[in-house]
Amino acid sequence: MNKVIHRTRIGTFNCRTLRTADKVSELAYQFSKHGIGLLGIQEHRIVHPETVKRTQAGPDSILLTSTAWRNSMGASVGGVGILMGTNASKLIVETRVVSNRILAVTFAGNPKLTLVTVYSPTEGAEFDEVEQFHNELREYLHEVPAHNLLIVCGDFNARLGWEGTSSGWYYHRTTSRNGVLLKETMEETNLEAT
């Protein structure tokens, strides 16, 4: 029987903001305290000129972020990132900003791990904007090699209902508009919501 050598906890967190150093420090502390290995981050609201910014978040953690953007009032909104341990950061073989709402990082291993963190437009957004997000996500997911372990995490701003499913574990009775698009993306790319 094969033994598990190392388990990695992977999660996702809509942090609402990481614009101050104390917010980053608190997140890094909780990340380490709870033994999380990789954490997808949404809505960090950090605007920076770099395509991807690497920040020492804590003594043993690195934060990679794609830039947030400014809304019509000049406030910073959005932004996605991945918080990881320093050892995991040494295994990065590719970082790709698919869009301002989608960040993908591939880590060396056998198999390689591709972690995609996303922040979907809300239910109140125009349908075309949400559809564009899902089209960009689908296009990227089709490019990921089939032998990579693929994990997509994030804030999809969607409700998945249990109507029409045999699993019955979905929380909501009905599926929202964004949920319909998410289901279509999952079906097209062979993903399962957990």
C-alpha positions as CSV (number, residue, x, y, z in Angstrom):
1,M,0.0,0.0,0.0
2,N,1.3,3.5,-0.9
3,K,1.7,5.9,1.9
4,V,0.8,9.6,1.6
5,I,4.1,11.5,1.8
6,H,2.7,15.0,2.1
7,R,-0.8,16.4,2.1
8,T,-1.4,19.9,0.8
9,R,-4.4,21.9,2.0
10,I,-5.8,24.1,-0.8
11,G,-8.4,26.7,-0.3
12,T,-10.0,29.9,-1.6
13,F,-10.8,33.2,0.2
14,N,-12.5,36.4,-0.9
15,C,-10.6,38.7,1.4
16,R,-12.4,41.9,0.3
17,T,-9.1,43.8,0.7
18,L,-5.4,43.3,1.3
19,R,-4.3,46.9,0.6
20,T,-2.7,47.4,4.0
21,A,0.3,45.6,5.4
22,D,-1.5,44.5,8.5
23,K,-4.2,42.7,6.4
24,V,-1.5,40.9,4.5
25,S,0.3,39.9,7.8
26,E,-3.0,38.7,9.3
27,L,-3.7,36.6,6.3
28,A,-0.2,35.1,6.3
29,Y,-0.4,34.3,10.0
30,Q,-3.8,32.5,9.6
31,F,-2.5,30.7,6.5
32,S,0.5,29.3,8.4
33,K,-1.5,28.7,11.6
34,H,-4.0,26.5,9.8
35,G,-1.4,24.6,7.7
36,I,-2.7,25.8,4.3
37,G,-0.4,25.1,1.4
38,L,-2.0,27.1,-1.4
39,L,-4.8,29.7,-1.1
40,G,-6.6,31.4,-4.0
41,I,-7.3,35.0,-3.2
42,Q,-10.1,37.2,-4.6
43,E,-10.8,40.9,-4.3
44,H,-7.4,41.9,-2.9
45,R,-7.9,45.4,-4.3
46,I,-4.1,46.0,-4.7
47,V,-3.4,48.1,-7.8
48,H,0.2,47.7,-9.1
49,P,2.0,48.3,-12.4
50,E,3.5,44.8,-12.6
51,T,1.6,42.1,-14.5
52,V,2.3,39.8,-11.5
53,K,3.6,41.0,-8.2
54,R,5.5,38.8,-5.8
55,T,5.3,39.9,-2.1
56,Q,6.8,38.4,1.0
57,A,3.5,38.1,3.0
58,G,5.0,36.5,6.1
59,P,8.2,34.8,7.2
60,D,7.3,31.6,5.4
61,S,4.7,32.7,2.7
62,I,4.7,34.4,-0.6
63,L,1.8,36.3,-2.2
64,L,1.5,36.4,-6.0
65,T,-1.1,39.0,-7.3
66,S,-2.3,40.2,-10.6
67,T,-3.3,43.9,-10.4
68,A,-6.7,45.1,-9.3
69,W,-8.4,47.8,-11.4
70,R,-10.1,51.1,-10.8
71,N,-13.8,51.6,-11.2
72,S,-15.5,54.8,-12.6
73,M,-15.2,56.5,-9.2
74,G,-11.4,55.7,-9.0
75,A,-11.8,53.1,-6.2
76,S,-9.7,49.9,-6.5
77,V,-11.7,46.8,-7.1
78,G,-11.1,43.1,-7.8
79,G,-7.8,41.5,-8.2
80,V,-6.8,37.8,-7.8
81,G,-3.8,36.2,-6.3
82,I,-2.4,33.0,-4.7
83,L,-0.8,32.8,-1.3
84,M,1.7,30.0,-0.9
85,G,4.5,28.7,1.3
86,T,8.1,29.6,0.3
87,N,8.8,26.0,-0.6
88,A,5.8,26.0,-3.0
89,S,7.0,29.2,-4.6
90,K,10.3,27.5,-5.6
91,L,8.2,25.0,-7.6
92,I,6.5,27.5,-9.9
93,V,7.1,26.7,-13.6
94,E,4.6,29.1,-15.1
95,T,2.5,32.0,-14.0
96,R,-0.1,33.3,-16.4
97,V,-2.5,36.2,-16.1
98,V,-5.4,35.1,-18.3
99,S,-7.4,38.2,-17.6
100,N,-7.8,40.7,-14.7
101,R,-10.1,38.1,-13.1
102,I,-8.2,34.9,-13.8
103,L,-4.7,34.0,-12.6
104,A,-3.1,30.6,-13.2
105,V,0.1,29.1,-11.6
106,T,1.6,25.8,-12.6
107,F,3.8,24.0,-10.1
108,A,6.4,21.3,-10.8
109,G,5.6,17.8,-9.7
110,N,4.5,14.4,-11.0
111,P,1.9,15.3,-12.1
112,K,2.3,19.1,-12.4
113,L,-0.4,21.1,-10.5
114,T,-2.1,24.0,-12.2
115,L,-4.0,26.2,-9.8
116,V,-6.4,28.7,-11.3
117,T,-7.9,31.4,-9.1
118,V,-10.9,33.4,-10.4
119,Y,-13.2,36.3,-9.4
120,S,-16.3,36.2,-11.5
121,P,-18.5,39.3,-12.2
122,T,-21.5,39.4,-9.8
123,E,-25.1,38.6,-10.7
124,G,-25.7,42.3,-11.1
125,A,-23.1,42.6,-13.9
126,E,-24.1,42.8,-17.6
127,F,-24.6,39.3,-19.1
128,D,-21.9,40.0,-21.8
129,E,-19.3,40.7,-19.1
130,V,-20.1,37.4,-17.2
131,E,-20.1,35.5,-20.5
132,Q,-16.8,36.9,-21.5
133,F,-15.3,35.9,-18.2
134,H,-16.5,32.3,-18.7
135,N,-15.3,32.2,-22.3
136,E,-11.8,33.3,-21.2
137,L,-11.8,30.7,-18.4
138,R,-12.9,27.9,-20.8
139,E,-10.3,28.9,-23.4
140,Y,-7.5,28.8,-20.9
141,L,-8.7,25.5,-19.3
142,H,-8.6,23.8,-22.8
143,E,-4.9,24.8,-23.0
144,V,-4.0,23.1,-19.7
145,P,-2.3,19.8,-20.5
146,A,-4.6,16.8,-19.8
147,H,-2.0,15.2,-17.5
148,N,-1.8,18.2,-15.1
149,L,-3.7,18.1,-11.9
150,L,-6.1,21.0,-12.4
151,I,-7.8,22.9,-9.6
152,V,-10.0,25.9,-10.2
153,C,-10.9,27.9,-7.1
154,G,-12.4,31.3,-6.5
155,D,-15.5,33.4,-6.1
156,F,-17.8,32.5,-9.0
157,N,-20.6,34.7,-7.6
158,A,-22.9,31.9,-8.5
159,R,-25.5,29.6,-6.9
160,L,-25.7,26.0,-8.0
161,G,-29.0,24.4,-7.5
162,W,-29.8,20.8,-7.1
163,E,-32.5,20.7,-9.8
164,G,-31.6,18.3,-12.6
165,T,-28.7,16.6,-10.7
166,S,-28.4,13.2,-9.3
167,S,-25.9,14.1,-6.6
168,G,-28.2,16.3,-4.6
169,W,-25.5,17.8,-2.5
170,Y,-25.9,21.3,-3.9
171,Y,-27.1,23.7,-1.2
172,H,-29.4,25.9,-3.3
173,R,-32.8,24.8,-4.6
174,T,-32.3,26.8,-7.9
175,T,-29.4,27.8,-10.0
176,S,-28.7,31.5,-10.6
177,R,-27.8,33.1,-14.0
178,N,-24.1,32.9,-13.1
179,G,-24.6,29.4,-11.9
180,V,-26.0,28.3,-15.3
181,L,-22.8,29.7,-17.0
182,L,-20.6,28.0,-14.3
183,K,-22.4,24.6,-15.0
184,E,-21.8,25.1,-18.7
185,T,-18.1,25.8,-18.1
186,M,-17.8,22.8,-15.8
187,E,-19.5,20.5,-18.4
188,E,-17.4,21.7,-21.3
189,T,-14.1,21.4,-19.4
190,N,-14.9,18.2,-17.4
191,L,-14.8,19.8,-14.0
192,E,-16.8,19.0,-10.9
193,A,-17.9,21.4,-8.2
194,T,-17.0,20.4,-4.6
